[in-house]
Amino acid sequence: MLLLPFATMVKGLLQIPIRIPGTTYQKDLAASDELRKHLQVWINERKRDMVSGLVTEQQDILPGLLTYKDEHGEALADSEVKDNILLLLTAGHDTTTVAAHHGLQISRI
């Protein structure tokens, strides 16, 4: 469900940021928007679950982000929560990809 938009977004991360239809960068933006829509649905569900007591803030990263307060006592906006989740997913993907690729290189020696 989210694999294709995520893979599309990752491909466009290092592209020149020019908004021309059909370019990898433009496809990256559309995929990112699609991912953010899915994340918003999950955020709304998790907020409902937290209010009803079905989820605690220690259960996983999402409730932690939703209950986080900055030094001024301000909570993160939903857009900031989505940005953080995409950052974590991208960092985890890149780390795993590099480790897997590096492992393949070592096994060939």
PyMOL commands that place a pseudoatom at each C-alpha (Angstrom):
pseudoatom trace, name=CA, resn=MET, resi=1, chain=A, elem=C, hetatm=0, pos=[0.000, 0.000, 0.000]
pseudoatom trace, name=CA, resn=LEU, resi=2, chain=A, elem=C, hetatm=0, pos=[2.733, 2.463, 0.940]
pseudoatom trace, name=CA, resn=LEU, resi=3, chain=A, elem=C, hetatm=0, pos=[5.732, 0.747, -0.609]
pseudoatom trace, name=CA, resn=LEU, resi=4, chain=A, elem=C, hetatm=0, pos=[5.336, 2.283, -4.073]
pseudoatom trace, name=CA, resn=PRO, resi=5, chain=A, elem=C, hetatm=0, pos=[4.838, 5.881, -2.880]
pseudoatom trace, name=CA, resn=PHE, resi=6, chain=A, elem=C, hetatm=0, pos=[7.717, 5.465, -0.402]
pseudoatom trace, name=CA, resn=ALA, resi=7, chain=A, elem=C, hetatm=0, pos=[10.060, 4.076, -3.075]
pseudoatom trace, name=CA, resn=THR, resi=8, chain=A, elem=C, hetatm=0, pos=[9.043, 6.905, -5.417]
pseudoatom trace, name=CA, resn=MET, resi=9, chain=A, elem=C, hetatm=0, pos=[9.684, 9.489, -2.707]
pseudoatom trace, name=CA, resn=VAL, resi=10, chain=A, elem=C, hetatm=0, pos=[13.128, 8.052, -1.922]
pseudoatom trace, name=CA, resn=LYS, resi=11, chain=A, elem=C, hetatm=0, pos=[14.119, 8.137, -5.615]
pseudoatom trace, name=CA, resn=GLY, resi=12, chain=A, elem=C, hetatm=0, pos=[13.352, 11.845, -5.756]
pseudoatom trace, name=CA, resn=LEU, resi=13, chain=A, elem=C, hetatm=0, pos=[15.204, 12.898, -2.614]
pseudoatom trace, name=CA, resn=LEU, resi=14, chain=A, elem=C, hetatm=0, pos=[18.425, 13.897, -4.344]
pseudoatom trace, name=CA, resn=GLN, resi=15, chain=A, elem=C, hetatm=0, pos=[16.904, 15.369, -7.495]
pseudoatom trace, name=CA, resn=ILE, resi=16, chain=A, elem=C, hetatm=0, pos=[17.176, 18.980, -8.561]
pseudoatom trace, name=CA, resn=PRO, resi=17, chain=A, elem=C, hetatm=0, pos=[14.096, 20.676, -7.057]
pseudoatom trace, name=CA, resn=ILE, resi=18, chain=A, elem=C, hetatm=0, pos=[12.463, 21.867, -10.256]
pseudoatom trace, name=CA, resn=ARG, resi=19, chain=A, elem=C, hetatm=0, pos=[8.708, 21.426, -10.529]
pseudoatom trace, name=CA, resn=ILE, resi=20, chain=A, elem=C, hetatm=0, pos=[8.270, 20.127, -14.067]
pseudoatom trace, name=CA, resn=PRO, resi=21, chain=A, elem=C, hetatm=0, pos=[5.510, 17.560, -14.659]
pseudoatom trace, name=CA, resn=GLY, resi=22, chain=A, elem=C, hetatm=0, pos=[6.830, 14.055, -15.228]
pseudoatom trace, name=CA, resn=THR, resi=23, chain=A, elem=C, hetatm=0, pos=[10.206, 14.603, -13.559]
pseudoatom trace, name=CA, resn=THR, resi=24, chain=A, elem=C, hetatm=0, pos=[11.423, 12.400, -10.738]
pseudoatom trace, name=CA, resn=TYR, resi=25, chain=A, elem=C, hetatm=0, pos=[11.219, 15.372, -8.377]
pseudoatom trace, name=CA, resn=GLN, resi=26, chain=A, elem=C, hetatm=0, pos=[7.591, 16.066, -9.281]
pseudoatom trace, name=CA, resn=LYS, resi=27, chain=A, elem=C, hetatm=0, pos=[6.752, 12.383, -8.766]
pseudoatom trace, name=CA, resn=ASP, resi=28, chain=A, elem=C, hetatm=0, pos=[8.545, 12.556, -5.408]
pseudoatom trace, name=CA, resn=LEU, resi=29, chain=A, elem=C, hetatm=0, pos=[6.298, 15.433, -4.319]
pseudoatom trace, name=CA, resn=ALA, resi=30, chain=A, elem=C, hetatm=0, pos=[3.147, 13.579, -5.326]
pseudoatom trace, name=CA, resn=ALA, resi=31, chain=A, elem=C, hetatm=0, pos=[4.291, 10.417, -3.531]
pseudoatom trace, name=CA, resn=SER, resi=32, chain=A, elem=C, hetatm=0, pos=[5.162, 12.434, -0.437]
pseudoatom trace, name=CA, resn=ASP, resi=33, chain=A, elem=C, hetatm=0, pos=[1.672, 13.958, -0.446]
pseudoatom trace, name=CA, resn=GLU, resi=34, chain=A, elem=C, hetatm=0, pos=[0.130, 10.488, -0.717]
pseudoatom trace, name=CA, resn=LEU, resi=35, chain=A, elem=C, hetatm=0, pos=[2.211, 9.237, 2.215]
pseudoatom trace, name=CA, resn=ARG, resi=36, chain=A, elem=C, hetatm=0, pos=[1.228, 12.262, 4.299]
pseudoatom trace, name=CA, resn=LYS, resi=37, chain=A, elem=C, hetatm=0, pos=[-2.470, 11.543, 3.648]
pseudoatom trace, name=CA, resn=HIS, resi=38, chain=A, elem=C, hetatm=0, pos=[-2.045, 7.975, 4.925]
pseudoatom trace, name=CA, resn=LEU, resi=39, chain=A, elem=C, hetatm=0, pos=[-0.066, 9.190, 7.916]
pseudoatom trace, name=CA, resn=GLN, resi=40, chain=A, elem=C, hetatm=0, pos=[-2.822, 11.696, 8.768]
pseudoatom trace, name=CA, resn=VAL, resi=41, chain=A, elem=C, hetatm=0, pos=[-5.363, 8.860, 8.889]
pseudoatom trace, name=CA, resn=TRP, resi=42, chain=A, elem=C, hetatm=0, pos=[-3.093, 6.950, 11.300]
pseudoatom trace, name=CA, resn=ILE, resi=43, chain=A, elem=C, hetatm=0, pos=[-2.505, 10.081, 13.391]
pseudoatom trace, name=CA, resn=ASN, resi=44, chain=A, elem=C, hetatm=0, pos=[-6.256, 10.658, 13.714]
pseudoatom trace, name=CA, resn=GLU, resi=45, chain=A, elem=C, hetatm=0, pos=[-6.829, 7.006, 14.676]
pseudoatom trace, name=CA, resn=ARG, resi=46, chain=A, elem=C, hetatm=0, pos=[-3.999, 7.069, 17.223]
pseudoatom trace, name=CA, resn=LYS, resi=47, chain=A, elem=C, hetatm=0, pos=[-5.317, 10.289, 18.791]
pseudoatom trace, name=CA, resn=ARG, resi=48, chain=A, elem=C, hetatm=0, pos=[-8.736, 8.651, 19.215]
pseudoatom trace, name=CA, resn=ASP, resi=49, chain=A, elem=C, hetatm=0, pos=[-7.130, 5.540, 20.693]
pseudoatom trace, name=CA, resn=MET, resi=50, chain=A, elem=C, hetatm=0, pos=[-5.077, 7.638, 23.106]
pseudoatom trace, name=CA, resn=VAL, resi=51, chain=A, elem=C, hetatm=0, pos=[-8.155, 9.535, 24.309]
pseudoatom trace, name=CA, resn=SER, resi=52, chain=A, elem=C, hetatm=0, pos=[-10.010, 6.276, 24.888]
pseudoatom trace, name=CA, resn=GLY, resi=53, chain=A, elem=C, hetatm=0, pos=[-7.013, 4.785, 26.732]
pseudoatom trace, name=CA, resn=LEU, resi=54, chain=A, elem=C, hetatm=0, pos=[-6.332, 2.041, 24.188]
pseudoatom trace, name=CA, resn=VAL, resi=55, chain=A, elem=C, hetatm=0, pos=[-2.797, 3.319, 23.536]
pseudoatom trace, name=CA, resn=THR, resi=56, chain=A, elem=C, hetatm=0, pos=[-0.137, 4.738, 25.848]
pseudoatom trace, name=CA, resn=GLU, resi=57, chain=A, elem=C, hetatm=0, pos=[2.553, 7.187, 24.830]
pseudoatom trace, name=CA, resn=GLN, resi=58, chain=A, elem=C, hetatm=0, pos=[5.222, 4.533, 25.431]
pseudoatom trace, name=CA, resn=GLN, resi=59, chain=A, elem=C, hetatm=0, pos=[3.625, 2.025, 23.035]
pseudoatom trace, name=CA, resn=ASP, resi=60, chain=A, elem=C, hetatm=0, pos=[5.492, 3.239, 19.947]
pseudoatom trace, name=CA, resn=ILE, resi=61, chain=A, elem=C, hetatm=0, pos=[6.920, 6.378, 18.342]
pseudoatom trace, name=CA, resn=LEU, resi=62, chain=A, elem=C, hetatm=0, pos=[3.626, 7.875, 17.149]
pseudoatom trace, name=CA, resn=PRO, resi=63, chain=A, elem=C, hetatm=0, pos=[2.043, 8.499, 20.571]
pseudoatom trace, name=CA, resn=GLY, resi=64, chain=A, elem=C, hetatm=0, pos=[5.417, 9.825, 21.730]
pseudoatom trace, name=CA, resn=LEU, resi=65, chain=A, elem=C, hetatm=0, pos=[5.421, 12.375, 18.913]
pseudoatom trace, name=CA, resn=LEU, resi=66, chain=A, elem=C, hetatm=0, pos=[1.774, 13.256, 19.540]
pseudoatom trace, name=CA, resn=THR, resi=67, chain=A, elem=C, hetatm=0, pos=[2.378, 13.935, 23.247]
pseudoatom trace, name=CA, resn=TYR, resi=68, chain=A, elem=C, hetatm=0, pos=[5.749, 15.669, 22.849]
pseudoatom trace, name=CA, resn=LYS, resi=69, chain=A, elem=C, hetatm=0, pos=[5.915, 19.246, 24.166]
pseudoatom trace, name=CA, resn=ASP, resi=70, chain=A, elem=C, hetatm=0, pos=[8.687, 21.701, 23.315]
pseudoatom trace, name=CA, resn=GLU, resi=71, chain=A, elem=C, hetatm=0, pos=[10.378, 24.060, 25.781]
pseudoatom trace, name=CA, resn=HIS, resi=72, chain=A, elem=C, hetatm=0, pos=[7.350, 26.391, 25.531]
pseudoatom trace, name=CA, resn=GLY, resi=73, chain=A, elem=C, hetatm=0, pos=[4.863, 23.608, 26.236]
pseudoatom trace, name=CA, resn=GLU, resi=74, chain=A, elem=C, hetatm=0, pos=[3.697, 23.524, 22.626]
pseudoatom trace, name=CA, resn=ALA, resi=75, chain=A, elem=C, hetatm=0, pos=[2.772, 20.226, 20.995]
pseudoatom trace, name=CA, resn=LEU, resi=76, chain=A, elem=C, hetatm=0, pos=[3.974, 19.300, 17.528]
pseudoatom trace, name=CA, resn=ALA, resi=77, chain=A, elem=C, hetatm=0, pos=[1.590, 20.119, 14.702]
pseudoatom trace, name=CA, resn=ASP, resi=78, chain=A, elem=C, hetatm=0, pos=[0.352, 17.123, 12.701]
pseudoatom trace, name=CA, resn=SER, resi=79, chain=A, elem=C, hetatm=0, pos=[2.528, 18.278, 9.792]
pseudoatom trace, name=CA, resn=GLU, resi=80, chain=A, elem=C, hetatm=0, pos=[5.604, 18.152, 12.059]
pseudoatom trace, name=CA, resn=VAL, resi=81, chain=A, elem=C, hetatm=0, pos=[4.652, 14.668, 13.265]
pseudoatom trace, name=CA, resn=LYS, resi=82, chain=A, elem=C, hetatm=0, pos=[4.357, 13.519, 9.641]
pseudoatom trace, name=CA, resn=ASP, resi=83, chain=A, elem=C, hetatm=0, pos=[7.717, 15.106, 8.776]
pseudoatom trace, name=CA, resn=ASN, resi=84, chain=A, elem=C, hetatm=0, pos=[9.368, 13.291, 11.693]
pseudoatom trace, name=CA, resn=ILE, resi=85, chain=A, elem=C, hetatm=0, pos=[7.857, 9.947, 10.706]
pseudoatom trace, name=CA, resn=LEU, resi=86, chain=A, elem=C, hetatm=0, pos=[8.993, 10.353, 7.086]
pseudoatom trace, name=CA, resn=LEU, resi=87, chain=A, elem=C, hetatm=0, pos=[12.459, 11.353, 8.310]
pseudoatom trace, name=CA, resn=LEU, resi=88, chain=A, elem=C, hetatm=0, pos=[12.685, 8.240, 10.490]
pseudoatom trace, name=CA, resn=LEU, resi=89, chain=A, elem=C, hetatm=0, pos=[11.416, 5.972, 7.697]
pseudoatom trace, name=CA, resn=THR, resi=90, chain=A, elem=C, hetatm=0, pos=[13.865, 7.441, 5.196]
pseudoatom trace, name=CA, resn=ALA, resi=91, chain=A, elem=C, hetatm=0, pos=[16.809, 7.258, 7.601]
pseudoatom trace, name=CA, resn=GLY, resi=92, chain=A, elem=C, hetatm=0, pos=[15.966, 3.656, 8.478]
pseudoatom trace, name=CA, resn=HIS, resi=93, chain=A, elem=C, hetatm=0, pos=[15.601, 2.734, 4.818]
pseudoatom trace, name=CA, resn=ASP, resi=94, chain=A, elem=C, hetatm=0, pos=[18.885, 4.354, 3.811]
pseudoatom trace, name=CA, resn=THR, resi=95, chain=A, elem=C, hetatm=0, pos=[20.778, 2.812, 6.724]
pseudoatom trace, name=CA, resn=THR, resi=96, chain=A, elem=C, hetatm=0, pos=[19.440, -0.652, 5.957]
pseudoatom trace, name=CA, resn=THR, resi=97, chain=A, elem=C, hetatm=0, pos=[20.109, -0.260, 2.234]
pseudoatom trace, name=CA, resn=VAL, resi=98, chain=A, elem=C, hetatm=0, pos=[23.703, 0.845, 2.809]
pseudoatom trace, name=CA, resn=ALA, resi=99, chain=A, elem=C, hetatm=0, pos=[24.310, -1.954, 5.323]
pseudoatom trace, name=CA, resn=ALA, resi=100, chain=A, elem=C, hetatm=0, pos=[22.846, -4.565, 2.992]
pseudoatom trace, name=CA, resn=HIS, resi=101, chain=A, elem=C, hetatm=0, pos=[24.836, -3.272, 0.035]
pseudoatom trace, name=CA, resn=HIS, resi=102, chain=A, elem=C, hetatm=0, pos=[28.033, -3.128, 2.083]
pseudoatom trace, name=CA, resn=GLY, resi=103, chain=A, elem=C, hetatm=0, pos=[27.396, -6.680, 3.309]
pseudoatom trace, name=CA, resn=LEU, resi=104, chain=A, elem=C, hetatm=0, pos=[27.040, -7.861, -0.278]
pseudoatom trace, name=CA, resn=GLN, resi=105, chain=A, elem=C, hetatm=0, pos=[30.335, -6.227, -1.192]
pseudoatom trace, name=CA, resn=ILE, resi=106, chain=A, elem=C, hetatm=0, pos=[32.141, -7.935, 1.700]
pseudoatom trace, name=CA, resn=SER, resi=107, chain=A, elem=C, hetatm=0, pos=[30.682, -11.348, 0.833]
pseudoatom trace, name=CA, resn=ARG, resi=108, chain=A, elem=C, hetatm=0, pos=[32.144, -11.086, -2.682]
pseudoatom trace, name=CA, resn=ILE, resi=109, chain=A, elem=C, hetatm=0, pos=[35.715, -10.751, -1.390]
for i in range(1, 109): cmd.bond("trace and resi %d" % i, "trace and resi %d" % (i + 1))
show_as sticks, trace
zoom trace
